[in-house]
Amino acid sequence: MMRLPPFQYLAPRSVKDAVRLLAEHGQDAMVVAGGTDLYPNMKRRQFEPKVLVGLRAIKELVGVSGDARRGLTIGAGTTLTALQNHQEIQAHYPALARAARLISTPQLQNMGTIGGNVCLDTRCNYYNQSYHWRKSIGFCMKKDGDICLVAPGSSKCWAISSSDSAPVLWSLGARVRLLGPKGEREIPITELFQDDGINYLTKAPDEVLTHIRLPETDGWRSTYWKLRRRGAFDFPILGVAVALRMEGDVVRDARIVYGAVACQPRESKEGSDALRGQRLTPELIAEVAQVASRPAKPLDNTDLTHPYRKRMSKVYVARALRELAGLPIVEGRDS
């Protein structure tokens, strides 16, 4: 049985107090909200904080305000269950509601938060194992070792972003608010991530993600498709988020964003460009799916084979576009 290492738990009542505690304890501290990813990682000794700064008692981090006409503001401490059941999100940001519903299990959705899923640690077959398993192979670059076992000749860690919400929020044009010792800042969510399996966030360790801002819908439609071995619980081995701004039956703007194919969400700008100004015909969808799959370059670092995951990146873009176009979808086929 894997057990948690000893740690001190602190429960601030405000974000400012949380930031102060993080600054006081420095590298020994980490934040925790639902803990659905952090605690298992601590049991595997992937994270070894001496102090946990708990965010669950901070009321200002919980809840959804606004509406689709003005945009929504989501507290980072809002649970995935509350998110998927929120009527405004279901009606106007359906990709986000679906992503929240597809994360893990209902029990963990009751605990897990949107902020935690956005900041989810990157994953890899060689990293997400017990301490003794990792020790037996000499550890990897991401923790305790100096070689990436996926690509031994690389100087970079290739652990993948396995967040379901991150590619969706990227496709929706979301922004995030961060509070740290230097004050508050708001950035596009695209600037929160960087292409490094170890240092995958630009958020400083002493900053707290407080809110997520969704822009007004303004004609946008969205969906999210997730590939995993089992229909429940598993992390994505491919995620496809698609958002389209329609004017009648013409696509005026588009974003296609992949998850679980790189260290950060990966946008297919070429695929998005091919949609703009076009009508969503079956022929166009087939062409765009082929083009859009080019940035998806999965490696052998998660479940199922990477050639299969690469092929399915085209299939899932086609399915997502057909859904948004109101066309029939035949699942189980590779075209």
NUROPA-358848 format. One record per residue (C-alpha): z, x, y. Coordinates in pm, whole numbers, plus 50000, padded with zeros to 5 digits. Example, Ala and Ser with C-alpha at 12.3 -4.5 7.8 and 13.67 -1.06 7.14 Angstrom:
# residues 2
507805123049550507145136749894
END
This chain:
# residues 335
500005000050000499085013150344501885009850597501975011650975503365043951118506415040951345505725031651708507385016752014506134982552128506284974052498505604938752627504714938552999504444905253181501614915253418498474936253406499874959253674502914965953457500654973053160498654998053364501875014553482503135018153125499825032953010499995058453290503625067053209502995073452840499555089452873497765099052552500615085852337499865049752438497265023652349496904986952442497024959652181496264922552211495534904651882495704937351686493244925551421491324958451438493944982051580496664976751319494364982751017493085014151189496655025751241497385020050872494435042450789495705068151045492505065351247494685057251550498145072551579499725059951903503445064351956503535035552204501705002152200501434982752525501144946352421499034922552629499764889352458502524879152701500294883553009499254848253106496704859453369494554873653088494174840252908491834811352983488364801653104487584790153458484444779253644481404761053516477794767453421476514760453775478724787153933479384809253634482424813353411485314837853423486904844853085490274861853051490094891252813493124878052625491414844952540491294840752164488044838251975489084803751853489604791152209486264806152310484204789852036485854756052100485414756252478483024727852566481354745252860480654776152649479384755352358477014736052584475714763152814476424796852650475894787852283475194823652174478724833552275480284803752099478334812251783479254849151799482954840351830482644816651533480994843651318483624870351378485794876051071487804845650948489454815651120492874831351072491844863151252489934843451516493254827051603494674861751676491674881951791490664881952158487324884552334488454916052513489424931952184486064923852029484154937352328486104970152300485974970951919486075006051773482775018851633482475018751254481015040550979481195042650599482745077250625485295067250890486595032950791488405045150482491975053950392493445086750510493445101450157489805091250099488765107650425490805138550346489135141950006485705146150168486925168650449487125141950721484345134350969483675142051333485105109251458488615117051329490125150051208486825166951118483975184651298480825172651117479035139251129478595131350759475785106850837473755133751014475375167650937472985186451164473815164951465476325173551735476915136251793478955110051609476705081551490479335054751417477905020851513478944993751755479994964451534481024939951804479434905551777480244895752134478994927552304475234922652245475574885852337477364893152664474784920452737471954895252687473704870152915474034895053201477844895453193480084917053411483564930053328486614936653543488854966453478492214974753631493625009953631495845032953837493025037154091492634999754139490254972654019486544976753957483834953353831480764966253650477844951753453478734951253086475764974153027477745001453204480824996552986479165012452681477695046652616475695060852326478455080952156480285070051843483535086251957483545080252333481705047052315483335031252623483265042252985486615024553029489335050153093492285050652848494645039353126492435010153232492794974553105489824951253060491034919753236488144895153271484554888753172482264871853423479294851453302476594842753560475344807353616473034795153340470074787353574467634777353297468824803053042468924795352670470644818152422471314823852054472814849651821471874858751465474084880051242473284898250917476084906950674476474908150298478974879450280478764847850486482334852150607484664880150713482224909550715481344929751022477694927551129475254952250982472714937751224473204914951522470434900051737471234883352068468374866752256468544850052597465534833652763465204818153108462694790253071460604772053329459114743453134457664759952825457064793652996459434823152958460314836153307462894861653197464164874752866466664898252707466684909052342469724929652244470634944351906474094950951769475094973451478472034996051500473455022751733476675034951892476275008352162474334975652195470634983952206468314963852432464634960252348463094960752695459594963052554460144931452352461644913652652458724924052873456244910352619457814875652651457774871953029455174848053162454224836652811454534804652610456544806852288453834801552028454274812251664451644839151719453434853652022456774853051841455344873151550453894898951792457084901751997459274905151688457234935351580457434951551923461094943251973462154959851649461134994751764464455004451931466404994051618466845026451423469745020651184471145049450981472855050950644476315044950789477155009150691476504982750425473074977350263470205001650305468965012050646465255004950563466254969050481468304965950801465344979450998462994953850842465444925750908465624934851277462094921151310462884890851095465974881651293464264884551630461574861051501464174836251376466094837251704462924831251907461784803251680465184786651719464954788352100461384775452088462394745751871460204757351584461174754251215463004783751061462684792250693465574814650598465334837850302461834849450395461014883050552458454869250795
END
